[in-house]
Every structure is written in C-alpha cells, then in structure tokens.
Amino acid sequence: MAKLEVLYRRNLYTLAISLAKSSEIGDAGVADIHRRYGDYLYSKGDYDGAMDQFVRTLGYVQPSYVIRKVRDCASLLERCVGANK
C-alpha cells in the first residue's frame, strides 16, 4: 500500500497500524508494521517501547528475530541500570 510507505518514511507507525487494522491488510501485515515500529524505536534507544512492539509480532515473524531483539533490549537495559548504580 502506497499510503503505508509514506507513513513509514515519516515514522508515523501508530497511524500506519490504525490504517492497517481498518483495511484488508490482515494480521500478518499489522505484525510487520509492529516489527518496523519496534526496529525504529530500538534505533532511537526506546528499548521498552521496542520490546512491546516486538512481542506483538509473535506468531507472525520468525521467533528467532523476536527473541534476539528482546534479548538485546534486555541486555542494553541491564547495562543502563548498572551504569546508574
């Protein structure tokens, strides 16, 4: 969908998710948007938000992708907490 590509380029993922849910894109398509959104949040350092998005993709993307991303997020969060002590 061309509209979704425009929203991706502008990092408007919540709007893309809403649009996808109201269209014929299906659950797998919505999960792909959650994956993209998770990747975006991860790149911006929002690891909690990224983990939330990655968990929403379970059952639609390869489990190894989700596990790796969640593990990486958890590791980064632990390092941040440890650095503040």
Secondary structure, DSSP 8 states (H G I E B T S, - for coil): -HHHHHHHHTT-HHHHHHHHHTTT-HHHHHHHHHHHHHHHHHHTT-HHHHHHHHHTTBTTB-HHHHHHHHHHHHHHHHHHHHHT-
